[in-house]
Amino acid sequence: MPPVWPRHITPCPIGAASGIGLPMYRLAPIPIFASALMLAACQSGSPQGNGAPGDSADRQPYAGIAPDEVLHFTGTEPFWGGEVAGSTLTYTTPENPDGWTIRVQRFAGRNGLSFSGALEGQDFVAAISPGQCSDAMSDRVYPFNITLQIGREVRNGCAWSDAQPFSGTAVL
């Protein structure tokens, strides 16, 4: 099954195939000029509208979450969560409440961010896009959606930061 991405993020394959038929979305160290060209290629679109998300005239990377903002995320079915601070991501589950900590690379697309790394030998990608999100278990409304892919498994959830908090309270 191909990866499922939020409709607000247009992934741009960078790097080699994963060997299991899924494209990789990993950034390699490349010159800034080459990065700009790839970002422009990912964002190219018809002025008449070709179904690409966002404003096709906008060529700026997403700036809705500052690089120094700590981003928190949560999901259900199964329960999971964590946070990203700089290039460090911690992923938690009920089985491992202290979580796994991995190094990630940040990529700002046209209408969202992604963080990519590896968790226990599997590709790990978290794609964040703006938009109201509900965890369906509380009255909280979160400012971001997150799609998490670990290997072939895809999970959807919600995200927030200290600068852009959720509203509402948890139901106990």
C-alpha positions as CSV (number, residue, x, y, z in Angstrom):
1,M,0.0,0.0,0.0
2,P,1.5,3.4,-0.9
3,P,2.0,5.9,1.9
4,V,-0.9,8.1,2.9
5,W,-0.1,11.8,3.2
6,P,-2.3,14.6,4.4
7,R,-3.8,16.3,1.4
8,H,-2.1,19.5,2.5
9,I,1.4,18.2,1.9
10,T,2.7,17.3,-1.5
11,P,5.6,14.9,-0.9
12,C,8.5,15.1,-3.3
13,P,10.5,11.9,-3.6
14,I,14.1,12.6,-2.8
15,G,16.6,9.8,-2.6
16,A,16.5,6.1,-3.5
17,A,13.6,3.7,-3.5
18,S,13.2,1.8,-0.2
19,G,13.5,-1.6,-1.8
20,I,9.9,-2.5,-0.7
21,G,8.2,-0.6,-3.4
22,L,7.6,2.6,-1.4
23,P,9.2,5.9,-2.3
24,M,11.6,7.5,0.2
25,Y,11.2,11.1,1.4
26,R,14.6,11.5,2.9
27,L,16.8,14.5,2.6
28,A,20.5,14.1,1.8
29,P,23.1,16.8,2.4
30,I,23.0,18.8,-0.7
31,P,23.9,22.4,-1.7
32,I,21.3,25.1,-0.9
33,F,20.9,25.9,-4.6
34,A,20.0,22.3,-5.4
35,S,17.6,22.3,-2.5
36,A,15.9,25.4,-3.8
37,L,15.5,23.8,-7.3
38,M,14.0,20.6,-5.8
39,L,11.6,22.6,-3.7
40,A,10.5,24.6,-6.8
41,A,10.0,21.4,-8.7
42,C,7.9,19.9,-5.9
43,Q,5.7,23.0,-6.0
44,S,5.3,23.5,-9.7
45,G,1.7,23.6,-10.8
46,S,-0.7,25.0,-13.3
47,P,-2.0,28.5,-12.7
48,Q,-5.4,27.1,-13.8
49,G,-5.3,24.8,-10.8
50,N,-4.2,21.2,-11.0
51,G,-5.4,20.0,-7.6
52,A,-2.2,20.8,-5.8
53,P,-2.8,22.0,-2.3
54,G,-2.3,25.6,-1.3
55,D,-1.7,28.7,-3.4
56,S,0.2,27.5,-6.6
57,A,1.8,31.0,-6.8
58,D,3.3,30.6,-3.3
59,R,6.9,29.4,-3.6
60,Q,7.9,29.9,0.1
61,P,8.5,27.0,2.4
62,Y,6.0,26.6,5.2
63,A,6.8,28.9,8.1
64,G,3.8,28.2,10.4
65,I,6.0,26.3,12.9
66,A,9.3,27.9,13.9
67,P,12.4,25.7,13.8
68,D,12.9,26.3,17.5
69,E,9.3,25.5,18.5
70,V,8.8,22.2,20.3
71,L,6.0,20.2,18.5
72,H,3.9,17.7,20.5
73,F,1.8,15.1,18.9
74,T,-0.7,12.4,19.8
75,G,-2.8,9.7,18.2
76,T,-5.2,6.9,19.0
77,E,-6.0,3.4,17.7
78,P,-3.4,2.4,18.9
79,F,-2.3,5.1,21.4
80,W,0.9,6.9,20.5
81,G,2.5,10.3,21.0
82,G,5.7,12.3,21.3
83,E,7.5,15.5,20.5
84,V,10.0,17.0,18.2
85,A,12.6,19.5,19.5
86,G,15.1,20.6,16.8
87,S,16.5,17.5,15.2
88,T,15.5,15.2,18.1
89,L,12.2,13.3,18.0
90,T,10.8,11.2,20.8
91,Y,8.1,8.7,20.0
92,T,6.0,7.1,22.8
93,T,3.5,4.2,23.1
94,P,1.8,2.6,26.1
95,E,4.3,-0.2,25.9
96,N,7.3,2.3,26.0
97,P,6.1,5.4,27.9
98,D,9.7,6.7,28.0
99,G,9.8,6.4,24.2
100,W,12.4,6.0,21.6
101,T,14.5,9.0,20.8
102,I,15.8,9.4,17.2
103,R,17.6,12.0,15.1
104,V,15.4,13.5,12.4
105,Q,15.7,15.9,9.5
106,R,13.2,18.7,9.1
107,F,11.8,19.6,5.6
108,A,9.4,22.6,5.1
109,G,7.2,22.0,2.1
110,R,4.5,24.4,0.7
111,N,1.9,23.8,3.4
112,G,3.5,21.8,6.1
113,L,6.6,20.1,7.6
114,S,8.0,16.7,7.6
115,F,10.5,15.1,9.9
116,S,12.3,11.9,8.7
117,G,14.6,9.5,10.3
118,A,14.8,5.8,11.3
119,L,13.3,3.9,14.2
120,E,14.7,0.4,14.9
121,G,15.7,0.0,11.3
122,Q,12.5,1.2,9.8
123,D,11.9,4.5,8.0
124,F,10.1,7.0,10.2
125,V,8.3,10.0,8.6
126,A,6.1,12.5,10.5
127,A,4.2,14.9,8.2
128,I,2.5,17.9,9.8
129,S,0.0,20.2,8.2
130,P,-2.1,23.1,9.6
131,G,-5.8,22.4,10.2
132,Q,-8.2,21.7,13.0
133,C,-7.8,18.3,14.4
134,S,-9.8,16.3,17.0
135,D,-8.5,13.2,18.8
136,A,-12.1,12.0,19.1
137,M,-11.6,11.2,22.8
138,S,-11.6,14.6,24.4
139,D,-13.0,18.1,23.7
140,R,-9.6,19.3,22.6
141,V,-9.1,21.0,19.2
142,Y,-5.6,20.9,17.9
143,P,-4.1,23.3,15.4
144,F,-2.2,20.6,13.3
145,N,-2.8,17.2,11.7
146,I,0.0,14.7,11.7
147,T,0.4,11.6,9.6
148,L,3.1,9.2,10.9
149,Q,4.6,6.4,8.9
150,I,6.8,3.8,10.5
151,G,7.9,1.3,7.9
152,R,4.6,0.3,6.1
153,E,2.4,1.3,9.0
154,V,0.5,4.7,8.8
155,R,-1.1,6.5,11.7
156,N,-3.0,9.7,11.8
157,G,-3.2,12.1,14.8
158,C,-3.1,15.7,16.0
159,A,-0.3,18.0,17.0
160,W,0.3,21.3,18.8
161,S,3.2,23.4,20.2
162,D,3.6,25.6,23.3
163,A,3.3,28.7,21.0
164,Q,0.2,27.2,19.2
165,P,-1.6,25.2,21.9
166,F,-4.7,23.1,21.6
167,S,-8.0,24.4,23.0
168,G,-10.4,22.6,25.3
169,T,-9.6,20.2,28.1
170,A,-9.1,16.5,28.4
171,V,-12.0,14.3,29.4
172,L,-10.9,12.2,32.4
